[in-house]
């Protein structure tokens, strides 16, 4: 799983979709990434005691959501794969390589390339003029291409136009996906245990939206569709919050109307905020996490799932998977 461009294309929610799909079909799945901005080095296999500093924010998020999945980090992907394949009870049957599209030393059996609807790889340019890490012809290595972050009002003709502009080969499958936002969940349930749907926000509620992601605009637009009173406090992707940052969050929050205010953040940012020693206790009851899931469009979800499960069954070391369940939608 990867992309040609720097910045966010939705790799983590798509990785989570695959984990959920594979686990539902009886596959012992592992993920491997470099663990961007972690403070450790070498191969680390996450467990229930791992923290963000040891494995990075995205692997920490995945391990918390899927405790039965093996989640590992290693800047040397080949070494990481070797270590995962040595695991037993149970053995690993499929490895999802997160952001490894440019790692030529690893020859993945199935390459899934993501490209943002709002900045298609065919419209982009190489760094520094654009955001591409390599020429757009690199897309030819992918067996599947997913156009991510599609708007809710995408028109049928848009699918055809994009398909033609991407110039994919017959062996490449094209899919489209969009984000689906889950329930607003308290980051500190011991402080407040009331989950609520995003649509329950009223027009007079004031939101401080705290993000450290590459592309906060779609999230901001989603929240603003329920209340116009949204203050975005955006930090860099994978930002390591400092005490000064947390003081800024507190000051911005205090400027909001006292009885109709809350803080919304992403799952990735929540991983870095939750255990921060400088987070003010008075803020904790107001912080909510907004989960993101993905939906495959054009009624292609079943086909996508079947293709993923079919590949894993055909190439798994565990032959019993060939008799597994159907690939029901995740």
LUMBADREN-586769 format. One record per residue (C-alpha): residue number from 1; x, y, z. Coordinates in steps of 0.001 Angstrom, whole numbers, plus 500000, padded with zeros to 6 digits. Layout:
BEGIN
n NUM | X X | Y Y | Z Z
...
% end
This chain:
BEGIN
n 1 | X 500000 | Y 500000 | Z 500000
n 2 | X 501467 | Y 503348 | Z 499004
n 3 | X 501407 | Y 506373 | Z 496770
n 4 | X 503611 | Y 508345 | Z 494425
n 5 | X 503130 | Y 511686 | Z 496175
n 6 | X 504158 | Y 513055 | Z 499540
n 7 | X 501306 | Y 513977 | Z 501825
n 8 | X 498127 | Y 512236 | Z 502848
n 9 | X 496148 | Y 510019 | Z 500492
n 10 | X 494421 | Y 507997 | Z 503209
n 11 | X 496866 | Y 505111 | Z 503592
n 12 | X 496008 | Y 504377 | Z 507225
n 13 | X 492203 | Y 504037 | Z 506832
n 14 | X 492745 | Y 501888 | Z 503732
n 15 | X 495223 | Y 499737 | Z 505643
n 16 | X 492670 | Y 499366 | Z 508435
n 17 | X 490031 | Y 498377 | Z 505881
n 18 | X 492304 | Y 495571 | Z 504647
n 19 | X 493077 | Y 494372 | Z 508174
n 20 | X 489391 | Y 494224 | Z 509023
n 21 | X 488582 | Y 492417 | Z 505771
n 22 | X 491364 | Y 489848 | Z 506168
n 23 | X 490659 | Y 489173 | Z 509829
n 24 | X 486957 | Y 488614 | Z 509083
n 25 | X 488044 | Y 485961 | Z 506594
n 26 | X 490284 | Y 484128 | Z 509024
n 27 | X 493641 | Y 485496 | Z 507874
n 28 | X 496405 | Y 486086 | Z 510415
n 29 | X 497522 | Y 489472 | Z 509162
n 30 | X 500492 | Y 491684 | Z 510022
n 31 | X 501385 | Y 495242 | Z 509096
n 32 | X 504873 | Y 496607 | Z 508615
n 33 | X 505918 | Y 500229 | Z 508326
n 34 | X 509011 | Y 502246 | Z 509149
n 35 | X 507311 | Y 503865 | Z 512141
n 36 | X 507735 | Y 507459 | Z 511046
n 37 | X 509022 | Y 509804 | Z 513806
n 38 | X 509344 | Y 507054 | Z 516390
n 39 | X 512190 | Y 507349 | Z 518887
n 40 | X 513296 | Y 503715 | Z 518644
n 41 | X 515410 | Y 502033 | Z 515976
n 42 | X 515421 | Y 498686 | Z 514238
n 43 | X 512711 | Y 496041 | Z 514362
n 44 | X 509995 | Y 496486 | Z 516983
n 45 | X 506955 | Y 494233 | Z 517286
n 46 | X 504136 | Y 496095 | Z 519022
n 47 | X 502372 | Y 494691 | Z 522066
n 48 | X 499778 | Y 496014 | Z 524485
n 49 | X 502479 | Y 497995 | Z 526323
n 50 | X 503883 | Y 499765 | Z 523228
n 51 | X 503589 | Y 503537 | Z 523038
n 52 | X 503743 | Y 506178 | Z 520330
n 53 | X 507402 | Y 506960 | Z 520956
n 54 | X 508367 | Y 503326 | Z 520416
n 55 | X 506413 | Y 502552 | Z 517241
n 56 | X 505004 | Y 505829 | Z 515826
n 57 | X 501488 | Y 507252 | Z 515796
n 58 | X 499939 | Y 505298 | Z 512921
n 59 | X 501176 | Y 501834 | Z 514037
n 60 | X 500035 | Y 502703 | Z 517574
n 61 | X 496594 | Y 503599 | Z 516252
n 62 | X 496367 | Y 500352 | Z 514278
n 63 | X 497519 | Y 498187 | Z 517206
n 64 | X 494921 | Y 499777 | Z 519477
n 65 | X 492112 | Y 499194 | Z 516986
n 66 | X 493232 | Y 495678 | Z 516020
n 67 | X 494953 | Y 494147 | Z 519067
n 68 | X 495024 | Y 490689 | Z 517462
n 69 | X 496968 | Y 491896 | Z 514423
n 70 | X 500759 | Y 491779 | Z 514402
n 71 | X 501978 | Y 495368 | Z 514026
n 72 | X 505683 | Y 495846 | Z 513437
n 73 | X 508020 | Y 498678 | Z 512489
n 74 | X 511426 | Y 498480 | Z 510862
n 75 | X 513249 | Y 500953 | Z 508634
n 76 | X 514709 | Y 497897 | Z 506872
n 77 | X 511593 | Y 496402 | Z 505299
n 78 | X 513330 | Y 493202 | Z 504173
n 79 | X 514547 | Y 492540 | Z 507708
n 80 | X 511105 | Y 493339 | Z 509104
n 81 | X 509453 | Y 490859 | Z 506744
n 82 | X 511963 | Y 488160 | Z 507720
n 83 | X 511202 | Y 488707 | Z 511404
n 84 | X 507438 | Y 488603 | Z 510896
n 85 | X 507667 | Y 485376 | Z 508926
n 86 | X 509492 | Y 483759 | Z 511852
n 87 | X 506563 | Y 484340 | Z 514214
n 88 | X 504548 | Y 481343 | Z 515362
n 89 | X 501318 | Y 480595 | Z 517210
n 90 | X 499908 | Y 481739 | Z 514892
n 91 | X 502120 | Y 482209 | Z 511868
n 92 | X 501673 | Y 485303 | Z 509744
n 93 | X 499727 | Y 484595 | Z 506543
n 94 | X 499656 | Y 488073 | Z 504989
n 95 | X 501749 | Y 491216 | Z 505482
n 96 | X 500465 | Y 494667 | Z 504608
n 97 | X 503386 | Y 496964 | Z 503823
n 98 | X 502362 | Y 500498 | Z 504705
n 99 | X 503906 | Y 503166 | Z 502448
n 100 | X 506335 | Y 500800 | Z 500735
n 101 | X 505564 | Y 501502 | Z 497088
n 102 | X 509037 | Y 502988 | Z 496516
n 103 | X 510914 | Y 500186 | Z 498288
n 104 | X 512306 | Y 498314 | Z 495275
n 105 | X 514224 | Y 495838 | Z 497484
n 106 | X 510837 | Y 494422 | Z 498440
n 107 | X 508887 | Y 492784 | Z 495650
n 108 | X 505321 | Y 492796 | Z 496897
n 109 | X 502947 | Y 490309 | Z 495338
n 110 | X 500113 | Y 492836 | Z 495188
n 111 | X 500736 | Y 496577 | Z 494894
n 112 | X 497887 | Y 498954 | Z 495764
n 113 | X 498481 | Y 502561 | Z 494729
n 114 | X 496469 | Y 505427 | Z 496204
n 115 | X 495948 | Y 508802 | Z 494552
n 116 | X 493969 | Y 511734 | Z 495966
n 117 | X 490861 | Y 512746 | Z 493977
n 118 | X 491750 | Y 516389 | Z 494599
n 119 | X 495319 | Y 515978 | Z 493308
n 120 | X 495469 | Y 513092 | Z 490887
n 121 | X 498905 | Y 511769 | Z 490060
n 122 | X 498289 | Y 512582 | Z 486393
n 123 | X 497894 | Y 516273 | Z 487339
n 124 | X 500933 | Y 516407 | Z 489603
n 125 | X 504616 | Y 517130 | Z 489006
n 126 | X 507865 | Y 515924 | Z 490510
n 127 | X 509249 | Y 517558 | Z 493625
n 128 | X 509926 | Y 520420 | Z 494167
n 129 | X 507505 | Y 521751 | Z 491527
n 130 | X 504839 | Y 519279 | Z 492636
n 131 | X 504471 | Y 516524 | Z 495192
n 132 | X 505480 | Y 513408 | Z 493247
n 133 | X 508363 | Y 511355 | Z 494638
n 134 | X 508864 | Y 509702 | Z 491251
n 135 | X 507440 | Y 510080 | Z 487717
n 136 | X 503761 | Y 509255 | Z 487306
n 137 | X 504779 | Y 506284 | Z 485142
n 138 | X 505595 | Y 504563 | Z 488448
n 139 | X 501888 | Y 503789 | Z 488634
n 140 | X 502511 | Y 500963 | Z 486177
n 141 | X 503902 | Y 498822 | Z 489029
n 142 | X 500487 | Y 498734 | Z 490711
n 143 | X 497958 | Y 495961 | Z 490201
n 144 | X 495262 | Y 498084 | Z 491875
n 145 | X 494788 | Y 501851 | Z 491849
n 146 | X 492378 | Y 503559 | Z 494242
n 147 | X 491260 | Y 507161 | Z 493781
n 148 | X 490730 | Y 508251 | Z 497383
n 149 | X 488849 | Y 511060 | Z 499140
n 150 | X 486147 | Y 511262 | Z 496478
n 151 | X 483453 | Y 513835 | Z 497301
n 152 | X 479946 | Y 512730 | Z 498192
n 153 | X 478568 | Y 514500 | Z 495118
n 154 | X 480890 | Y 512856 | Z 492588
n 155 | X 479055 | Y 512362 | Z 489283
n 156 | X 479008 | Y 509173 | Z 487186
n 157 | X 480787 | Y 510964 | Z 484337
n 158 | X 483659 | Y 511835 | Z 486699
n 159 | X 484499 | Y 508157 | Z 487099
n 160 | X 484869 | Y 507766 | Z 483331
n 161 | X 486880 | Y 510962 | Z 482904
n 162 | X 489345 | Y 510009 | Z 485649
n 163 | X 489672 | Y 506461 | Z 484336
n 164 | X 490674 | Y 507782 | Z 480910
n 165 | X 493075 | Y 510381 | Z 482303
n 166 | X 494954 | Y 507869 | Z 484450
n 167 | X 495837 | Y 505773 | Z 481355
n 168 | X 495932 | Y 502473 | Z 483204
n 169 | X 496826 | Y 499176 | Z 481580
n 170 | X 494337 | Y 496317 | Z 481186
n 171 | X 496009 | Y 494364 | Z 484018
n 172 | X 495322 | Y 497214 | Z 486455
n 173 | X 492095 | Y 497439 | Z 488432
n 174 | X 490684 | Y 500881 | Z 489247
n 175 | X 488552 | Y 501660 | Z 492284
n 176 | X 487205 | Y 504811 | Z 493920
n 177 | X 486771 | Y 505406 | Z 497629
n 178 | X 485550 | Y 508068 | Z 500009
n 179 | X 485798 | Y 508710 | Z 503716
n 180 | X 483044 | Y 507798 | Z 506121
n 181 | X 483203 | Y 509415 | Z 509547
n 182 | X 482330 | Y 507409 | Z 512637
n 183 | X 481026 | Y 508345 | Z 516082
n 184 | X 482619 | Y 511172 | Z 518045
n 185 | X 484301 | Y 509236 | Z 520847
n 186 | X 485710 | Y 510718 | Z 524073
n 187 | X 489494 | Y 510506 | Z 524194
n 188 | X 489184 | Y 510151 | Z 527961
n 189 | X 486055 | Y 508037 | Z 528617
n 190 | X 486673 | Y 508229 | Z 532361
n 191 | X 486021 | Y 511981 | Z 532083
n 192 | X 482951 | Y 511741 | Z 529862
n 193 | X 481467 | Y 508569 | Z 528401
n 194 | X 479015 | Y 510047 | Z 525912
n 195 | X 479701 | Y 509069 | Z 522323
n 196 | X 477731 | Y 510998 | Z 519734
n 197 | X 477229 | Y 511137 | Z 516014
n 198 | X 478776 | Y 514012 | Z 514131
n 199 | X 475357 | Y 515037 | Z 512832
n 200 | X 474248 | Y 515711 | Z 516413
n 201 | X 476335 | Y 518884 | Z 516399
n 202 | X 474115 | Y 521942 | Z 516304
n 203 | X 474723 | Y 525176 | Z 514462
n 204 | X 475565 | Y 527078 | Z 517649
n 205 | X 478203 | Y 524637 | Z 518903
n 206 | X 481797 | Y 525810 | Z 518696
n 207 | X 484529 | Y 523389 | Z 517708
n 208 | X 488273 | Y 523606 | Z 518046
n 209 | X 489571 | Y 521210 | Z 515383
n 210 | X 493103 | Y 520088 | Z 516280
n 211 | X 494991 | Y 518248 | Z 513547
n 212 | X 498504 | Y 517096 | Z 512782
n 213 | X 497759 | Y 515477 | Z 509433
n 214 | X 498812 | Y 516224 | Z 505875
n 215 | X 495402 | Y 517285 | Z 504538
n 216 | X 493010 | Y 518671 | Z 507180
n 217 | X 490740 | Y 520460 | Z 504661
n 218 | X 488302 | Y 517547 | Z 504027
n 219 | X 487862 | Y 517022 | Z 507759
n 220 | X 487298 | Y 520714 | Z 508355
n 221 | X 484721 | Y 520803 | Z 505557
n 222 | X 482887 | Y 517837 | Z 507055
n 223 | X 482653 | Y 519392 | Z 510521
n 224 | X 481642 | Y 522766 | Z 509061
n 225 | X 478701 | Y 521097 | Z 507336
n 226 | X 477138 | Y 520751 | Z 510811
n 227 | X 478299 | Y 523954 | Z 512505
n 228 | X 479899 | Y 527054 | Z 510993
n 229 | X 481802 | Y 527764 | Z 514207
n 230 | X 484947 | Y 525731 | Z 513538
n 231 | X 488395 | Y 526979 | Z 514497
n 232 | X 491151 | Y 524948 | Z 512821
n 233 | X 494414 | Y 524590 | Z 514698
n 234 | X 496586 | Y 522746 | Z 512185
n 235 | X 500038 | Y 521359 | Z 512851
n 236 | X 502382 | Y 519517 | Z 510485
n 237 | X 501791 | Y 515872 | Z 509651
n 238 | X 502935 | Y 513529 | Z 512478
n 239 | X 503564 | Y 516596 | Z 514631
n 240 | X 505176 | Y 515867 | Z 517987
n 241 | X 503171 | Y 518099 | Z 520321
n 242 | X 505208 | Y 520295 | Z 522680
n 243 | X 504074 | Y 521854 | Z 525972
n 244 | X 503862 | Y 525161 | Z 524095
n 245 | X 501490 | Y 523581 | Z 521541
n 246 | X 499253 | Y 522246 | Z 524301
n 247 | X 499171 | Y 525674 | Z 525927
n 248 | X 498079 | Y 527092 | Z 522564
n 249 | X 495296 | Y 524499 | Z 522364
n 250 | X 494110 | Y 525485 | Z 525844
n 251 | X 494169 | Y 529200 | Z 525023
n 252 | X 492261 | Y 528706 | Z 521757
n 253 | X 489690 | Y 526550 | Z 523507
n 254 | X 489130 | Y 529111 | Z 526239
n 255 | X 488146 | Y 531654 | Z 523605
n 256 | X 485125 | Y 529530 | Z 522652
n 257 | X 481734 | Y 529980 | Z 524270
n 258 | X 481833 | Y 528099 | Z 527547
n 259 | X 478703 | Y 525919 | Z 527398
n 260 | X 478730 | Y 524971 | Z 523725
n 261 | X 482266 | Y 523928 | Z 522920
n 262 | X 484345 | Y 520842 | Z 522274
n 263 | X 487668 | Y 519781 | Z 520794
n 264 | X 487695 | Y 517354 | Z 517880
n 265 | X 490862 | Y 515595 | Z 516771
n 266 | X 491850 | Y 512659 | Z 514572
n 267 | X 492725 | Y 509143 | Z 515684
n 268 | X 496331 | Y 509710 | Z 514683
n 269 | X 496599 | Y 512913 | Z 516707
n 270 | X 494785 | Y 511323 | Z 519633
n 271 | X 497541 | Y 508739 | Z 519850
n 272 | X 500046 | Y 511548 | Z 520487
n 273 | X 497817 | Y 513611 | Z 522763
n 274 | X 496439 | Y 510957 | Z 525105
n 275 | X 499546 | Y 510285 | Z 527182
n 276 | X 501138 | Y 513708 | Z 526866
n 277 | X 502130 | Y 514856 | Z 530364
n 278 | X 501521 | Y 518526 | Z 529515
n 279 | X 497875 | Y 518074 | Z 528482
n 280 | X 495755 | Y 520166 | Z 530843
n 281 | X 493311 | Y 518123 | Z 532941
n 282 | X 490548 | Y 520673 | Z 532400
n 283 | X 490575 | Y 519969 | Z 528654
n 284 | X 490178 | Y 516202 | Z 528879
n 285 | X 486357 | Y 516064 | Z 529232
n 286 | X 485985 | Y 518100 | Z 526026
n 287 | X 488277 | Y 516157 | Z 523659
n 288 | X 486586 | Y 513874 | Z 521139
n 289 | X 488150 | Y 511629 | Z 518514
n 290 | X 486577 | Y 511330 | Z 515059
n 291 | X 487340 | Y 507931 | Z 513469
n 292 | X 487572 | Y 507570 | Z 509709
n 293 | X 486621 | Y 504556 | Z 507624
n 294 | X 486572 | Y 504139 | Z 503864
n 295 | X 483847 | Y 503081 | Z 501483
n 296 | X 484508 | Y 501618 | Z 498035
n 297 | X 482222 | Y 503325 | Z 495502
n 298 | X 480360 | Y 502265 | Z 492330
n 299 | X 479058 | Y 499086 | Z 494000
n 300 | X 482565 | Y 497677 | Z 493640
n 301 | X 483159 | Y 496834 | Z 497304
n 302 | X 482287 | Y 493155 | Z 496970
n 303 | X 484484 | Y 492778 | Z 493882
n 304 | X 487364 | Y 494578 | Z 495604
n 305 | X 487027 | Y 492354 | Z 498658
n 306 | X 486876 | Y 489191 | Z 496551
n 307 | X 490030 | Y 490177 | Z 494679
n 308 | X 491941 | Y 490835 | Z 497908
n 309 | X 490810 | Y 487609 | Z 499573
n 310 | X 491339 | Y 485639 | Z 496381
n 311 | X 494918 | Y 486832 | Z 496119
n 312 | X 495695 | Y 486029 | Z 499755
n 313 | X 494164 | Y 482562 | Z 499514
n 314 | X 496130 | Y 481802 | Z 496379
n 315 | X 499461 | Y 482930 | Z 497816
n 316 | X 499203 | Y 482199 | Z 501547
n 317 | X 501505 | Y 479702 | Z 503200
n 318 | X 498390 | Y 478298 | Z 504897
n 319 | X 496595 | Y 476197 | Z 502304
n 320 | X 493502 | Y 475872 | Z 504525
n 321 | X 492614 | Y 479452 | Z 503597
n 322 | X 491485 | Y 478201 | Z 500218
n 323 | X 488414 | Y 476850 | Z 501990
n 324 | X 487749 | Y 480113 | Z 503844
n 325 | X 484662 | Y 482299 | Z 503969
n 326 | X 483399 | Y 484513 | Z 501209
n 327 | X 484751 | Y 488038 | Z 501049
n 328 | X 481820 | Y 489849 | Z 502576
n 329 | X 481979 | Y 493643 | Z 502648
n 330 | X 484067 | Y 494981 | Z 505513
% end
